[in-house]
Structures are given as C-alpha cells and as structure tokens.
Amino acid sequence: MSGDRRPTICLFAADISGDQNAGRLARPLRELVPNVRLLGAGGASMRAAGIDVRVETTDYSFVGVLSSLRFLGPLLDRYRQVKRLVREVRPDLVVLIDSESVAVPLARWLRRNGIPTIFYFPPQVWFWGRWRLPRIVPLARRVLSTFATEADIWASAGADARWVGHPLRDAVRTGDDGAAALHALGLDPERPLVAIMPGSRHSEIRKLSAAFFGAARELQRRDPRLQFAVPLASESLRAELEAELRRSGVRDAAIYRPQSYSVLGRARVVIQSSGTATLETALLGIPSVIAYRCIPLEYYVARYLLIRVRYIGMVNILLDAMVQPEFFNRNIDAEHLAEEAWSLLTDERRREWIRSRLARLPELLGPPGVMRRTAEAVVDMLPQRLSEPEPVRLTSAGG
C-alpha cells in the first residue's frame, strides 16, 4: 500500500435515525483525519454532511421481520449493491449504524472478507435477549454503545466495547426564537401547542397516524384553542400524513420539516411513536404519550418470548419507571390516547413530576462531546499509517 493513500471509511445506515447519526459523525471524523474519504449507504443526512452516498437505503426502513417481507426484493438488491461497493472500494474500516436486521448479516459477510467492522448503535441484545451475544460479538472489532449499561453487557461478553454516549445529548437544544418559528408555520405562539409524531417509517404512519390524529381531534374538541405541529422525519412521508390529517378534520395543524428544536420545544405535550424521538422530547422536558403497534404475531413473540425489559419507551427503560405513559398494541385509539394526553395537558402536579424525572436523562446519556468521542473511537481503529497526517516534506530552494 502506498504511503499517500487516503484512509477510507464506509458508513452504512439503513434507516433515517442511522442516517442522521452517520451525518453527525462526518465532521469530527474530518477534524481528526482531514484527508479521510467517507462514503457508504444511507440517505439525505449523510449527503448533507458531505458523505459520498453510493447506495440509497433509507427509503425501505422497517421494524419487524414480518414487516420486512413486502420489501424483500428491494432489500436484497440494496444488500447486493452494498457488497459490490465494498469489493470495489476495499475500505480500511466499515461502521455499521443501527438496523441490526441488516447490520448483522452484513457484518458476517465483512468478517469473511477480512474488512474491519465497528457496530455503532449495536444490536440491541439488552432489549431482545443476551443469548445472541456469543454469535454476534466476533463480528465486530469494536462496539460503540450509546448507553453505559449496554456497553457493560457487550464488554462482559468479550467485546471491545466503548460507552461513547448518545448523540442527542449534544444535539437537542432549543436555542432559536420559538415564537418566530411558530409564526413561520402559520401557528400562534400565544395558543397551546401539541406535537403529533407518528413515526419515521411508512409502516408506522399507516399503523398509528389515524389514532394519533383522532386523538388530536378529540383534544381540540375539549379545548378549541389547541393547535398541532407535525414534524416530518422525511419528506417522503408528507403526502401520507397530509392525507391522514385531511381525513381527521383537525384544524390549525402544520406539517413541517424541522431545522431545529424551536417548534417542538414549545409543545406542552407530544403524542408519539416509540423510537429515538422519545429521547428528543424527553430531553426538551416535554411530557409525552408513547405508542407502538405491530402485527399480533410479532407482538406475541416480542412481548412473551424475546423482550426482557418492562417498557417499550427508551425514556422509561433508562429511568426504569413508567414516567411517560405508553401503549404497546393495546388501547391505541383516539379515546385512550386523548384521555392520557389531556391529563398531561391539564394536571400540573403530574406535569411537574414527569419533568423532574426527565431532568435525570442527560447524565444517563453521557457527558458532552459525544460525537467527538465517537469519532476518536472510530479513528483509533484505522491503521496507524493512515490515521496520522502525512509529514510535511521540506525542499531546499534549489529544488
């Protein structure tokens, strides 16, 4: 290998949150290794960060094995594209970000082909059961965990595990003028705001949006002053959400692509799908109603055979208490969701209790500087001759 070869890191994300975290990682990687070459598979956030996205993967994100079957053809095609990319580029390091149903089989293939691999947001063995650890640990040279307990579990199984913290620890800041941001959406800063967040995948929108907007309609019946903000995780979800909003009859609602947390930070309550967004609202100190729905067979397998935690909301898991009320497959209808949200809107004692518990979250997500630590743990895995900058060669005036 020639001494002037640029170090190459491939980043692979198969859903929107993974794509966002890969994008966040790009800047500190370049700060540490200015000549690094970043490419891989992902979506809009990676492109915006200047990563060379060769394979689009975020348009088929899903949850659940059975839910993936309808996308099996396109998923296999993307998987083949990713393998062709690796063969072509032969990267020095691959970072697999979240989406374990894709990351684990890809990690097996990478190991067989001698490509050093890192799990970032690793397979959720603490959630789905530790019995899988012996088969997964050998697949990655290093595991970067966002939660301390998770890192301990991986380390106890023999993995080179690092607790780097969660990216949202640094990312969630209101900062901007919330009143101006609401005005820009046609909403009134003087009226109470409720945020509706039915998910970042088409499958989640189909399963949850009718109930969520139905709850919004009921809340608006109880208090006509209420208005609603619907942040979009992806522009591809807009048409589906706009259609559901029209059917619901909810007034004074804005669907928008967030550029910051200035609008969400003004919400008094959020009704949301279980997922990464629950951490965002919790870090903003907002009481929320969490819901998740899957097909009955997946629910039975998850609830009674696989899941080894008491809650589905990440906030409740981390705090080990039912702080944000949650619904898993049962009572996910307009009446139950609206009743819970109404309590969060009107019961000031309950609101203060929730906010006091949510104040503990930052310490559980790690100290500031999360993405810098993550980048350092990645760069540390590069071959030494590639991660160090080339020495400046001086020549005499004569040449």
C-alpha positions as CSV (number, residue, x, y, z in Angstrom):
1,M,0.0,0.0,0.0
2,S,1.4,3.4,-1.0
3,G,2.1,5.9,1.8
4,D,0.0,8.6,0.3
5,R,-3.2,6.5,0.1
6,R,-6.2,8.3,1.7
7,P,-7.9,6.4,4.6
8,T,-11.3,5.2,3.6
9,I,-14.2,4.7,6.0
10,C,-17.5,3.3,4.8
11,L,-20.6,4.2,6.8
12,F,-23.7,2.1,6.4
13,A,-27.1,3.2,7.8
14,A,-30.4,1.6,6.8
15,D,-33.0,3.9,8.4
16,I,-33.5,7.6,9.0
17,S,-32.1,7.8,12.5
18,G,-29.0,5.9,11.5
19,D,-28.6,8.2,8.5
20,Q,-28.8,11.2,10.8
21,N,-26.2,9.8,13.2
22,A,-23.8,9.0,10.4
23,G,-24.2,12.6,9.2
24,R,-23.3,13.8,12.7
25,L,-20.2,11.7,12.7
26,A,-18.8,13.1,9.5
27,R,-17.5,16.4,10.8
28,P,-15.5,15.1,13.8
29,L,-14.0,12.4,11.6
30,R,-12.7,15.0,9.2
31,E,-11.4,17.1,12.1
32,L,-9.4,14.2,13.3
33,V,-8.3,12.9,9.9
34,P,-8.6,15.8,7.4
35,N,-7.8,13.6,4.3
36,V,-10.3,10.9,5.2
37,R,-12.6,9.5,2.5
38,L,-16.2,9.0,3.7
39,L,-18.6,7.0,1.6
40,G,-21.3,4.4,2.1
41,A,-25.0,3.7,2.1
42,G,-27.7,6.0,3.7
43,G,-29.8,9.0,2.8
44,A,-30.3,12.7,2.9
45,S,-28.5,13.5,6.2
46,M,-25.3,11.7,5.1
47,R,-25.4,13.6,1.8
48,A,-25.9,16.9,3.5
49,A,-22.8,16.1,5.7
50,G,-20.7,15.6,2.5
51,I,-20.6,11.8,2.7
52,D,-20.5,10.1,-0.8
53,V,-23.7,8.1,-0.6
54,R,-23.4,5.3,-3.2
55,V,-26.4,3.3,-2.2
56,E,-29.8,4.8,-1.0
57,T,-31.1,2.7,1.9
58,T,-33.4,4.9,4.0
59,D,-36.5,4.5,1.7
60,Y,-37.1,1.0,2.8
61,S,-36.7,1.2,6.6
62,F,-38.9,-1.1,8.6
63,V,-39.3,-2.7,12.0
64,G,-40.0,-6.4,12.5
65,V,-39.1,-9.5,10.4
66,L,-42.7,-10.0,9.0
67,S,-42.9,-6.3,8.2
68,S,-39.8,-6.6,6.0
69,L,-41.2,-9.3,3.8
70,R,-43.0,-6.9,1.5
71,F,-39.7,-5.2,0.8
72,L,-37.6,-8.3,0.5
73,G,-36.8,-7.9,-3.2
74,P,-35.6,-4.3,-2.9
75,L,-33.8,-5.0,0.3
76,L,-31.8,-7.9,-1.3
77,D,-31.0,-5.6,-4.2
78,R,-29.6,-2.9,-1.9
79,Y,-27.7,-5.6,0.1
80,R,-26.0,-6.7,-3.2
81,Q,-25.2,-3.1,-4.1
82,V,-23.5,-2.6,-0.7
83,K,-21.4,-5.7,-1.1
84,R,-20.4,-4.6,-4.6
85,L,-19.4,-1.2,-3.2
86,V,-17.2,-2.8,-0.5
87,R,-15.5,-5.0,-3.1
88,E,-14.8,-2.0,-5.3
89,V,-13.6,0.3,-2.6
90,R,-12.0,-2.1,-0.2
91,P,-12.3,0.3,2.7
92,D,-10.0,0.4,5.7
93,L,-12.9,0.3,8.1
94,V,-16.7,-0.1,8.0
95,V,-19.1,1.4,10.5
96,L,-22.5,-0.3,10.7
97,I,-25.0,2.1,12.3
98,D,-28.2,0.6,13.9
99,S,-30.7,-1.6,12.0
100,E,-29.4,-4.9,13.2
101,S,-31.6,-6.9,10.8
102,V,-29.3,-5.6,8.1
103,A,-26.1,-4.9,10.1
104,V,-25.7,-8.4,11.5
105,P,-25.7,-10.4,8.2
106,L,-23.6,-7.7,6.6
107,A,-21.1,-7.9,9.4
108,R,-20.8,-11.7,8.9
109,W,-20.0,-11.1,5.2
110,L,-17.5,-8.3,6.1
111,R,-15.7,-10.6,8.5
112,R,-15.4,-13.4,6.0
113,N,-13.8,-10.9,3.6
114,G,-11.4,-9.5,6.2
115,I,-12.9,-6.0,6.5
116,P,-12.5,-4.4,10.0
117,T,-16.0,-3.6,11.3
118,I,-17.5,-1.4,14.0
119,F,-21.0,-1.6,15.4
120,Y,-22.3,1.9,16.3
121,F,-25.8,1.7,17.9
122,P,-25.1,-2.1,18.1
123,P,-27.7,-4.9,18.0
124,Q,-30.0,-4.4,21.0
125,V,-29.0,-7.5,22.9
126,W,-30.1,-5.9,26.2
127,F,-33.6,-5.5,24.8
128,W,-34.1,-8.6,22.7
129,G,-32.1,-11.0,24.8
130,R,-28.4,-11.7,25.6
131,W,-28.4,-15.2,24.3
132,R,-27.4,-13.9,20.9
133,L,-24.1,-12.4,22.2
134,P,-21.8,-15.3,21.5
135,R,-22.7,-15.3,17.8
136,I,-22.6,-11.5,17.4
137,V,-19.6,-10.4,19.4
138,P,-17.0,-11.9,17.0
139,L,-18.5,-10.0,14.0
140,A,-17.1,-6.6,15.0
141,R,-13.7,-5.4,16.1
142,R,-15.3,-2.7,18.3
143,V,-18.7,-1.9,19.7
144,L,-19.7,1.7,20.3
145,S,-22.6,1.9,22.7
146,T,-24.8,4.9,23.5
147,F,-25.8,3.6,26.9
148,A,-23.4,2.7,29.7
149,T,-25.3,-0.5,30.8
150,E,-25.3,-1.7,27.2
151,A,-21.6,-1.2,26.9
152,D,-21.1,-3.2,30.1
153,I,-23.2,-6.1,28.6
154,W,-21.1,-6.2,25.5
155,A,-17.8,-6.0,27.4
156,S,-18.8,-8.8,29.8
157,A,-19.3,-11.0,26.6
158,G,-15.7,-10.2,25.5
159,A,-16.3,-7.4,23.0
160,D,-14.1,-4.3,22.8
161,A,-16.9,-2.1,23.9
162,R,-16.9,1.7,24.5
163,W,-19.5,3.8,26.0
164,V,-19.5,7.0,23.9
165,G,-22.8,8.5,24.9
166,H,-25.9,9.4,22.9
167,P,-25.7,12.0,20.0
168,L,-28.9,13.6,21.2
169,R,-27.1,14.6,24.4
170,D,-25.4,17.4,22.5
171,A,-27.9,17.8,19.6
172,V,-31.1,18.7,21.5
173,R,-31.1,22.5,22.0
174,T,-34.0,24.8,21.6
175,G,-31.9,28.0,21.1
176,D,-33.8,29.6,18.3
177,D,-36.8,32.0,18.6
178,G,-39.7,29.6,19.1
179,A,-42.3,32.4,18.5
180,A,-40.8,33.3,15.2
181,A,-40.6,29.6,14.1
182,L,-44.3,29.1,15.0
183,H,-45.3,32.3,13.1
184,A,-43.4,30.9,10.0
185,L,-45.6,27.8,10.1
186,G,-48.8,29.8,10.5
187,L,-49.3,28.9,14.1
188,D,-50.0,31.2,17.0
189,P,-47.3,31.5,19.7
190,E,-50.0,32.5,22.2
191,R,-52.0,29.3,21.9
192,P,-51.1,25.9,23.5
193,L,-49.3,23.5,21.1
194,V,-49.4,19.7,20.9
195,A,-46.9,17.8,18.7
196,I,-48.0,14.7,16.8
197,M,-45.2,12.3,15.8
198,P,-46.5,9.0,14.4
199,G,-43.0,7.8,13.3
200,S,-40.3,7.9,10.7
201,R,-41.3,4.9,8.6
202,H,-44.3,4.4,6.3
203,S,-45.3,1.3,8.2
204,E,-45.6,3.4,11.4
205,I,-47.6,6.1,9.7
206,R,-50.1,3.5,8.4
207,K,-50.5,1.9,11.8
208,L,-50.5,5.0,14.1
209,S,-51.5,8.2,12.3
210,A,-55.3,7.6,12.3
211,A,-55.3,7.1,16.0
212,F,-52.9,10.0,16.7
213,F,-54.9,12.5,14.6
214,G,-58.1,11.1,16.0
215,A,-56.8,11.9,19.5
216,A,-55.8,15.4,18.3
217,R,-59.4,15.9,17.0
218,E,-60.8,14.9,20.5
219,L,-58.3,17.2,22.3
220,Q,-59.4,20.1,20.0
221,R,-63.0,19.3,20.8
222,R,-62.2,19.7,24.5
223,D,-60.1,22.8,24.0
224,P,-60.6,24.7,20.7
225,R,-57.5,26.8,21.4
226,L,-55.2,23.8,20.8
227,Q,-53.1,23.8,17.7
228,F,-50.8,21.0,16.4
229,A,-47.3,20.6,14.9
230,V,-46.4,17.5,12.9
231,P,-42.6,17.3,12.4
232,L,-41.5,15.2,9.4
233,A,-38.7,12.8,9.7
234,S,-38.5,12.5,5.9
235,E,-40.1,14.4,3.1
236,S,-41.2,11.1,1.7
237,L,-43.8,10.9,4.5
238,R,-45.5,14.2,3.7
239,A,-48.2,13.1,1.3
240,E,-49.3,10.2,3.5
241,L,-49.5,12.5,6.6
242,E,-51.3,15.3,4.8
243,A,-54.0,12.8,3.6
244,E,-54.5,11.5,7.1
245,L,-54.7,15.0,8.5
246,R,-57.4,16.0,6.0
247,R,-59.4,12.9,6.8
248,S,-59.2,13.6,10.6
249,G,-60.7,17.1,10.3
250,V,-58.2,18.5,12.7
251,R,-57.8,22.3,12.3
252,D,-54.8,24.6,12.9
253,A,-52.2,22.0,12.2
254,A,-48.8,22.4,10.4
255,I,-46.7,19.6,8.9
256,Y,-43.1,20.7,8.5
257,R,-39.5,19.7,8.1
258,P,-37.7,20.7,11.4
259,Q,-34.5,22.6,11.1
260,S,-34.1,22.9,14.8
261,Y,-36.0,22.1,18.0
262,S,-37.5,25.6,18.3
263,V,-41.0,24.5,17.3
264,L,-41.0,21.1,19.2
265,G,-39.6,22.9,22.2
266,R,-42.8,24.9,22.5
267,A,-45.1,21.9,22.7
268,R,-46.9,21.2,26.0
269,V,-47.5,17.6,25.2
270,V,-46.4,15.1,22.4
271,I,-48.2,12.1,21.1
272,Q,-45.5,9.9,19.5
273,S,-44.4,6.6,18.2
274,S,-41.8,4.7,20.3
275,G,-38.3,5.3,19.0
276,T,-35.4,7.8,19.0
277,A,-37.8,10.8,19.0
278,T,-38.9,9.9,22.6
279,L,-35.5,10.8,23.8
280,E,-35.7,14.2,21.9
281,T,-38.9,15.2,23.6
282,A,-37.7,13.9,27.0
283,L,-34.5,16.0,26.7
284,L,-36.7,19.0,26.0
285,G,-38.6,18.2,29.2
286,I,-41.9,17.6,27.4
287,P,-44.5,15.1,28.8
288,S,-45.5,12.7,26.1
289,V,-47.7,9.7,25.3
290,I,-45.8,6.9,23.7
291,A,-47.4,4.2,21.5
292,Y,-46.3,1.4,19.3
293,R,-48.3,-1.1,17.2
294,C,-47.2,-4.2,15.4
295,I,-49.0,-7.2,13.9
296,P,-50.4,-9.7,16.5
297,L,-47.8,-12.4,15.9
298,E,-44.9,-10.0,16.2
299,Y,-46.5,-8.6,19.4
300,Y,-46.8,-12.1,20.9
301,V,-43.3,-13.1,20.1
302,A,-41.8,-9.8,21.3
303,R,-43.8,-9.5,24.5
304,Y,-43.7,-13.1,25.7
305,L,-40.6,-14.6,24.1
306,L,-38.0,-12.0,23.3
307,I,-38.3,-8.7,25.2
308,R,-36.5,-8.7,28.5
309,V,-37.4,-5.1,29.6
310,R,-40.6,-3.8,31.2
311,Y,-41.2,-0.9,28.9
312,I,-41.0,-0.1,25.2
313,G,-40.2,3.7,25.5
314,M,-36.5,4.3,25.7
315,V,-37.0,7.0,28.3
316,N,-38.9,4.7,30.6
317,I,-36.3,2.0,30.1
318,L,-33.5,4.3,31.0
319,L,-35.3,5.7,34.0
320,D,-36.6,2.3,35.0
321,A,-40.1,3.7,35.6
322,M,-43.3,4.5,33.7
323,V,-42.5,8.2,33.5
324,Q,-44.0,8.8,30.0
325,P,-47.3,6.8,29.7
326,E,-47.0,4.2,26.9
327,F,-49.3,1.9,24.9
328,F,-48.0,-1.2,23.2
329,N,-50.5,-2.7,20.8
330,R,-53.4,-2.3,23.1
331,N,-55.8,0.7,23.6
332,I,-54.1,2.6,20.7
333,D,-57.2,4.5,19.7
334,A,-58.3,8.1,19.7
335,E,-60.2,7.9,23.0
336,H,-57.4,6.3,25.1
337,L,-54.6,8.5,23.6
338,A,-56.6,11.7,24.0
339,E,-57.5,10.9,27.6
340,E,-53.9,10.4,28.6
341,A,-52.7,13.5,26.6
342,W,-55.5,15.6,28.3
343,S,-54.2,14.5,31.7
344,L,-50.7,15.6,30.7
345,L,-52.0,18.9,29.4
346,T,-54.1,19.8,32.5
347,D,-52.7,18.1,35.5
348,E,-49.9,20.4,36.6
349,R,-48.8,18.2,39.5
350,R,-48.3,15.3,37.1
351,R,-46.5,17.5,34.6
352,E,-44.0,18.6,37.2
353,W,-43.5,15.1,38.4
354,I,-42.6,14.0,34.9
355,R,-40.4,17.0,34.2
356,S,-38.5,16.3,37.5
357,R,-37.8,12.7,36.4
358,L,-36.8,13.7,32.8
359,A,-34.2,16.1,34.3
360,R,-32.1,13.0,35.1
361,L,-31.7,11.9,31.4
362,P,-28.7,14.0,30.4
363,E,-26.4,12.3,32.9
364,L,-27.6,8.9,31.6
365,L,-26.7,9.8,28.1
366,G,-23.1,10.7,28.8
367,P,-21.1,13.8,29.2
368,P,-20.9,16.5,26.5
369,G,-18.7,15.9,23.4
370,V,-20.4,12.7,22.3
371,M,-19.6,12.8,18.6
372,R,-16.0,13.8,19.2
373,R,-15.6,10.7,21.5
374,T,-17.3,8.5,18.9
375,A,-15.1,9.8,16.1
376,E,-12.0,9.2,18.2
377,A,-13.1,5.6,18.9
378,V,-13.6,5.1,15.1
379,V,-10.3,6.7,14.0
380,D,-8.4,4.6,16.7
381,M,-9.3,1.5,14.6
382,L,-7.7,2.8,11.4
383,P,-4.2,1.5,10.5
384,Q,-1.8,3.9,12.2
385,R,-0.1,4.9,9.0
386,L,-3.4,6.0,7.6
387,S,-4.8,7.9,10.6
388,E,-1.8,10.0,11.0
389,P,-1.4,13.1,8.7
390,E,1.4,12.9,6.2
391,P,4.6,14.7,7.4
392,V,5.4,18.0,5.6
393,R,8.3,17.4,3.2
394,L,10.7,20.4,3.0
395,T,12.9,21.0,0.0
396,S,15.8,23.3,-0.5
397,A,15.4,26.5,-2.5
398,G,17.3,24.8,-5.3
399,G,14.9,22.1,-5.5
